[in-house]
């Protein structure tokens, strides 16, 4: 009998815990501020864009010569022309980055 009463009390306890003692909004009931007065809660995301002050481009030179050293020299000469034109704009306006990579091309395709 005691186990049945205890089981009934445990089942009914959550229902009683969810029922407020009086109506929401009365001053003596501790409730969050948004439950006492009508509030429209909103969340937002702000995105601001400014005019761009940088640009980036890349140039690639490909030269085929009889030897790797001759091809590297010819490609470097072309790159120096471009570097000189960009350097004429001024060090405060242009940042130059140069990289070199080689890919062997063999005479096997002939």
C-alpha positions as CSV (number, residue, x, y, z in Angstrom):
1,X,0.0,0.0,0.0
2,X,2.8,2.4,0.9
3,X,4.6,1.5,-2.3
4,X,1.5,2.4,-4.3
5,X,1.0,5.7,-2.6
6,X,4.7,6.5,-3.1
7,X,4.5,5.6,-6.7
8,X,1.4,7.8,-7.2
9,X,3.2,10.7,-5.5
10,X,6.3,10.4,-7.7
11,X,4.2,10.3,-10.9
12,X,2.1,13.3,-9.9
13,X,5.1,15.4,-8.6
14,X,6.2,16.7,-12.0
15,X,2.7,17.9,-12.9
16,X,2.4,19.9,-9.6
17,X,5.9,21.4,-10.1
18,X,4.9,22.8,-13.5
19,X,1.8,24.6,-12.2
20,X,2.4,28.1,-10.9
21,X,0.8,29.0,-7.6
22,X,-1.0,32.0,-9.2
23,X,-1.3,33.6,-12.6
24,X,2.0,34.8,-14.2
25,X,2.6,38.5,-14.1
26,X,1.5,39.2,-10.6
27,X,4.1,41.1,-8.6
28,X,4.6,38.5,-5.8
29,X,5.5,35.7,-8.2
30,X,9.2,35.6,-9.1
31,X,9.2,35.5,-12.8
32,X,11.7,36.7,-15.4
33,X,11.3,40.3,-16.7
34,X,10.2,39.2,-20.1
35,X,7.2,37.3,-18.7
36,X,5.8,40.4,-16.8
37,X,5.8,42.8,-19.8
38,X,5.3,42.2,-23.5
39,X,8.7,42.1,-25.1
40,X,9.8,41.4,-28.7
41,X,13.2,39.8,-28.4
42,X,15.4,39.9,-31.5
43,X,18.9,38.8,-32.4
44,X,20.7,40.2,-35.4
45,X,23.9,40.1,-37.4
46,X,25.6,43.2,-38.7
47,X,27.9,43.2,-41.7
48,X,29.8,46.3,-42.7
49,X,31.8,46.6,-45.9
50,X,34.4,49.2,-46.7
51,X,35.9,50.0,-50.1
52,X,38.8,47.6,-51.0
53,X,42.3,49.0,-50.8
54,X,44.2,46.0,-52.1
55,X,44.4,44.0,-55.3
56,X,46.3,40.9,-56.1
57,X,47.3,39.3,-59.4
58,X,49.7,36.7,-60.6
59,X,51.8,36.3,-63.8
60,X,53.4,33.2,-65.1
61,X,56.1,33.0,-67.7
62,X,56.8,29.8,-69.6
63,X,59.9,29.5,-71.8
64,X,61.2,26.5,-73.7
65,X,64.9,26.4,-74.5
66,X,67.5,23.8,-75.3
67,X,68.8,23.7,-71.7
68,X,67.3,24.3,-68.3
69,X,69.7,27.1,-67.6
70,X,68.8,29.0,-70.8
71,X,65.1,28.6,-70.1
72,X,65.5,29.9,-66.5
73,X,67.5,32.9,-67.8
74,X,64.9,33.7,-70.4
75,X,62.0,33.5,-67.9
76,X,63.8,35.5,-65.4
77,X,64.4,38.3,-67.9
78,X,60.7,38.5,-68.6
79,X,59.9,38.6,-64.9
80,X,62.5,41.4,-64.3
81,X,60.6,43.5,-66.9
82,X,57.4,43.1,-65.0
83,X,59.1,43.8,-61.6
84,X,60.6,47.0,-63.0
85,X,57.2,48.2,-64.2
86,X,55.6,47.5,-60.8
87,X,58.5,48.9,-58.8
88,X,58.1,52.2,-60.6
89,X,54.8,52.6,-58.8
90,X,56.7,53.0,-55.5
91,X,57.5,50.8,-52.5
92,X,54.7,52.3,-50.4
93,X,52.1,51.3,-53.0
94,X,53.2,47.9,-54.2
95,X,54.5,44.8,-52.4
96,X,56.2,42.4,-54.8
97,X,56.6,38.7,-54.1
98,X,58.4,36.5,-56.5
99,X,58.6,32.7,-56.6
100,X,60.3,30.4,-59.1
101,X,59.4,26.9,-60.0
102,X,60.7,24.8,-62.8
103,X,59.2,21.8,-64.6
104,X,61.4,19.7,-66.8
105,X,60.4,19.2,-70.4
106,X,62.2,16.4,-72.0
107,X,62.9,15.8,-75.7
108,X,61.2,12.5,-75.5
109,X,58.0,13.7,-77.2
110,X,59.8,14.1,-80.5
